[in-house]
Amino acid sequence: MRRQLPILVVFISGIFMAIQYFVPSEPAEFVQEYAMDWVIVIGVFAMGLGLWSLTKVNWIKVQRQTPGWGYNLVTILGMVFMLVVGLIWDPGLGFFPGEKSQVSGTWFMNFFWYIYLPIQTVMFSLLAFYIASAAYRAFRARTILASILLVTAIVIMLRLIPLGAVSGINQWLANWILIVPNMAAKRAIWMGVGLGMVAMALKIVLGIERSYMGRD
Amino acid sequence: MIWVIAFAQEESPLPPSQVKVKDTPNDNGHSLTITWKSSPDSAKILGYEILRSDSPDGEFKVVGQALATDTLYKDKGDKEKESPNYFPSHKNFYYKVRAKTDGLSSESEISLPAYAFQQWYHAGKTPVLVAVLIFSTLTLIFISKAKKGKELYVRPLAGIGAVDEAIGRATEMGRPILFILGLGTAADIATIAGFTILSRVAKRTAEYKTRIIVPCNDPIVMAVAQETVKAAYMDAGRPEAYEEKNIFFLTSMQFAYVAGVNGIMLRERTATNFYMGLFYAESLILAETGSIAGSIQISGTDQMSQLPFFVAATDYTLIGEELYAASAYLGREPLLLGALKAQDWAKGILLICLILGTIFTSLHLDFFANLFKFSLE
């Protein structure tokens, strides 16, 4: 019963949502919106679960003073600090600022704009260097396929640069690569993904795939 | 003086004609579609205004605007009675269309009344329904065949074959395995596919007594992942080896998550990294860090834009549908393999349709392509 009940819930919900896709009427819309509201409610409660998990995992490491425990302490302090200035107290707004703390100029937003965002930007900017290193590995012409990839990449990259007389030919070749072989491969993958998604959904709705429920 | 006479002689544009109103098909009953024949002076008009009233003698109010080239307008409102834009069902409305030039205008005749009503079937999605029914039937046929014990052949996938090898490597090295479920929510099909693979991998790690770390980006994903791993450990007969602290919530912010996961890779020196689910710009940063750390990496995603990054930076990549098929490959259960076989057949049918479509369309015979036309509106 412990496993059959979730499977039954999945089956009924899955069949209903599949039918709802083909029914544009108001009652079907209402039930779908109601179900989506439930997802939001569960999401809000789960955020509490996430906070609990984050605190517990980091606190255990601080307590046991595992290597690098200082970072765990910073995580906990940062989380508590942002919770306090966002929900309970802000020097400019007093106690329980709530939504007011999202106005620019408040402590909460200052920390967001001037500490969190620059750090996030630094992480994102690392991508440029990683692209270079990954490209170096991928384009090493050690096999025929890698050589084709290298030549193709050069043609595609050079289409953005004026090359005088050969510019027109390069533009034409690059566009052909993008529109014909590249698009054909993309569409093939999209079709496979679409079929795979339907198959996966069917397997879950029919209770055939239940490994995520612990049934092997 | 000549200019004044010329201005005075400018005439209103001729009005649009044949204004017709009908219920908008395939909707929830809060919209009407208005069509008209363009004004003969369409070259000089700037656009049209759509006017609505609930009686032919009542006041007509402007409800929308259309371009000079348009001959159709959908007057759509909200279904909530409290909304200022509420559009009632089953109530007659009359429409006029006003052609406008710079300062002058002319109005069409008043249309016949029409009311909006809801539909119980979206006719525009019929090709989708037919395709789903064919595919579902194929799946059920192959599952039934598999149930009867028929041997089904499925082509081998390199990425799947490497899973056991990767777990074995981690066991030999005495280092943990990292399993990343991406940035998707528990409702995303790629994440669900990730759970099914996690279940299989966790069962093997339980058997080999290898630690598995699953940092999560979403609290619900974390809760499902914890249950998945716990159940896998129970299935493997080692419930005591399960440690909840290894499946935890990291952060829901994209690059903060990347920083956290990269830290885990470098500190824990994970022997094997799995990336299974929905990934965005973080994919390459994660995979490159794993590569630098010397981990064996197996990735799988249905995100087209991230596939090249994974192909370049990880050892094996499950491309698109292979991610969904991975669980069946790992489990080798006949029922799951039956569903895989149905996918292969559906691909075959698609291929035939594509070839036929290309031939017919090249011969200017559009009937075949028209069979596949659908509308999501």
Interface residues (C-beta under 8 A of the other chain):
Chain A: A18 Y21 F22 V23 P24 S25 E26 E29 V39 I42 G43 A46 M47 G48 L49 G50 L51 S53 L54 K56 V57 I60 P67 G68 Y71 Y116 I119 Q120 M123 F124 L126 L127 Y130 I131 S133 A134 A135 R137 A138 K186 I189 W190 M191 G192 V193 L195 G196 M197 V198 A199 M200 A201 L202 K203 I204 I208 E209 S211 Y212 M213 G214 R215 D216
Chain B: N26 D27 N28 G29 K79 Q118 Q119 W120 Y121 H122 K125 V128 L129 V132 F135 S136 T139 I143 A187 I189 I192 A193 F195 T196 L198 S199 R200 K203 C216 D218 P219 I220 M222 A223 V224 E227 T228 K230 A231 A232 M234 D235 K245 F248 F249 L250 T251 S252 M253 Q254 F255 A256 V258 A259 G263 R267 A281 L284 I285 A287 E288 S291 D302 M304 L307 F309 V311 A312 A313 I319 G320 E321 E322 L323 Y324 A325 S327 A328 G331 L335 L336 A339 L340 A342 Q343 A346 K347 L350
